[in-house]
């Protein structure tokens, strides 16, 4: 059986200024042999620039949110593999579209999954050069919820940069909606009896600010995380 490569999936909306650099960096990661950008209803040239940088592109006609983009990416990879006729499904490397050159550092997430040491790895980021405008409410909610359900204490429970085996991804589908997707993934993979490992990774991305749009984003994020946790508690008969 031929060892699988890794498929990188990059959900992106209106990332024309950054997507080409992100794609180039991801393509340089050892083992990555397929890069798919999911243009989630962009109004700029994200799709065209991603394609020019060497990615395959799938596009949502309207913005459907991160979880839907991740699911579309996973489906795209599965169809590609069906045509390709490979021996084993690729692990999936999820990448934020705004990482630019620092995305190359995500290579550290891949070996634990390829070697079978972990079923999912999660990048933990250093403090960002620009401080965000939040007070950590969503992080605390996510961390406590994950720990209550699984016993796992996550350093950065909302990190979206992950490498996950295909069986582990399938164990977590259907994905939690919207911004609850990362918390849902972590809980579902752990409750399936699979292994999760956090890995420090030198990444730099845009942080949310203090304006009303950023506050609205945090409110939506809190709502989606709370909903993801509530649904998983209900499945286990917890309150």
N, C-alpha and C positions, 0 to 999 in steps of 0.2 A: 504494500500500500504506500502510495506517495504521500509524504508529509504535506499537510495543507499549508498554503500561504495564509496571509491575514487580509481580511477585507476591512478597509477603513471607511466609515460612514460619517459624513460631515453634514449635519442639519444646518441650514443657513438661511437667514432672511436679511436682505439688504446689507450684505457684507462685501460690496464691490471693492471697497478700499483695502480689504484684508484677505479675501478668499484666495487669490492667486498665490500669495506667499504661504498661506496655510496649506494649500494643496501641494505646493512644491516641497515643503518641509515634510509632510506626511509621506509623500512618494519616496523620500530618502530613507525612511525607516526600514531597517533590514527585515525582510520577511513580508512586508506589505506588497502585495501584487495586484490589488484592486482598490481603487479609490472612487467612492461614489459620493457626490454632493447631492443632497436633497434640497432643492430650492423651494423653500416653504412660502410661496406667494410673494417673492420679492418684486419690488417696483423699480429696481435698478438693474445693472448689468451683471449681477452675481452669477447667473447661469452661464452666460457667455464667457466670462473671465475664468470661471472654474473649468469649463471645457477647454479653453485655450491653454490652461496650465496643466492639462493632462488627465483631468478627472472625467469619469462618466457622470452624467447628470440626469436626474429625474426631477420633475417639477410638479408641485401642487399649484393649481390655478388660483387658489386662494390660500391664505394663511390658515393652517390647521393645527399648529402647535407642535412643540418639540416631540411629544410622545408619538404623534402620528407620523412625523418625519422619520423618527427612528424605526418605526414599524415598516414604513415604505422602503427605507434603506435595506432592512433585513430581507424583505420580500424580493427586492431587486437582486440582492446577492444570491438568494436561493434560486431565482430564475436563471441567473447567469451560470450558476453551477450546474443547473439541469442541462443547459445547452452545452456546457463545457465537458460534462461527463467525468468530473473528477472523482477520486476515491473517497474523500472525506470532506465534510463541510468545513469551511473556513471559520476560525474564531473571528469575532466582530470587534473592531476597535472604534469606539465612538469618540468623536473629536468635535470640539466647539469650533465654529468657523472663524473666530476672531483671534486665534492664538498666534497667527503668523509664524515667524521662524521658530519660535519656541515649541511649536508642535512636534518638531523633530525629537524632542526629549521624551515623547510618549513611548519611545521604543522600550523603555524599562518595564512597561506594563505587559509586554508580549511574552517574554520567556517563561514566567511562572505558569501561564495558561498553556503554552505549547508543550511544556515539559510535564504538565499534569499536576503541578504543585497546588494550583488554585484553579477554580472554575470561573472566577471573576476577580479581576484586579481593578482597583480604584486609585486614581491619582490624587495625592494630597499636595496642595500647592503651598509655596512659601507666601509670606505676607506680600501683598501687591504694593507697587510703588505709590499708587494712588489709593488712599483709603476709601472704602465704600461709605455710603450714607446710612446704612442700616444699623439697627441695635442688636442684631443677633437673635430676634424672636423666632424666625423661621428655622435657623440652625438648631436652636435649643429644642424646638418642637420636634424636628426630625430626629435629632440624636436620641432624645428620651423615648420617642415612639419606637424607633428601631431597637433600642436596648430592651424596652419593656416586652416587645414581641419575640425577640430572638436571643437576647443576652449579649449581643455584639455591640461594643462601644465604638462607634464610628468617630474618627477624628474630624473628617469633613463629609458629613452625610449627604450634602447636596452636590458634591463633585460630579460633573457630567462626563469626565474623561475616564473611560472604562474599556478594558478588554475582557470579553466574555466568550466562553465556548458556546457553540451553537446549542448543545443540549441544555445548558444553563439558561440561555436566552429563551428557549422554547418553554422552559419550566416557569418562566415569569410572564408568559403571555396568557391573556391579553394584558398589555401594559397599562399601568396606572395612567390616568389622563393628565394631560398638560404638564405642569411643573411638579407634579407628584411622581413623575416617572422614575427618578433616581431612587427615591425612598422605596417605592414599590419594588423596583428591581432588587435592591439590597434585601428587603424583607423576604421576598418570594424565593430568591436563590437560597438564602439561609434556611428558610423553612422547608425547602426541598432536600435539606441535608447536604448541601453543596458548600464548597469552601470559598470564602471571600478574603482577600488580602489587600490592605491599603499600602500603597507604594509612594514614597516621596518623589516628587517630580518637579523640575524647574520649569514652570510655565508662567506666562504673562498674558493676561487678557483684560478686556475692558471690565471695569467694575461699575455697579449701579451707583448713581449719585443721590442727591437729596431733593431733586425737583419733584413736582407732582407726578410726572410720568414714572419716575423711579419708585415713588411711594405706592403708586397703583400697581406696579409690577410686583412689589413685595406683598401687597395684599392678595393678589391673585396667586402668588406662590404659596403663601400661608394657607389659603383656601384649598388649593390642590393637594398640598402635603397633608393637611388635616383630613381631607376626604380619603386619600390613599390609605392613611393609617386607620381611619374608622372602618373602612371596608375590610381591611385585613383583620382587625380586631373582631369584627362581626363574624367573619368566616371561622374564627377560632372560638366563638361563643364568649368573647370577652366584652366588657363594657368600658 
